[in-house]
């Protein structure tokens, strides 16, 4: 989790409402990772990438944008 997202969740006292779901598909030599960022049980960010890290960063970006827009 990025420091900005972590700070946002801490400010709202909601840090423990976060969970992740990860899956991988495709051939072993060229996997595609999909990461879901869940907040209070709702998916607010989904990232895909050729590495787990890239997929997670994508999901975090979407989640942060979503949380910022909800005030």
RACORPE-V133163 format. One line per field, one symbol per residue. phi: phi as a letter, one per 30 degrees, with the letter a starting at -180 (. if undefined). psi: psi as a letter, one per 20 degrees, with the letter a starting at -180 (. if undefined). burial: + if it has 16 or more other C-alpha atoms within 10 Angstrom, else -. Layout:
phi->???
psi->???
burial->???
//
This chain:
phi->.deddedddddchbedccbbbbbbbjdedbdbcbbcccbhicdcabbbadbdddddddddedddddddddi
psi->qqhggggghghjkkhjjprqpqqqrrqhimqoqpppopokipojppqqriqggggghggggggggghhii.
burial->----+--++-----+--------+-------++++++++---+++++++--+-+++++++++++-------
//
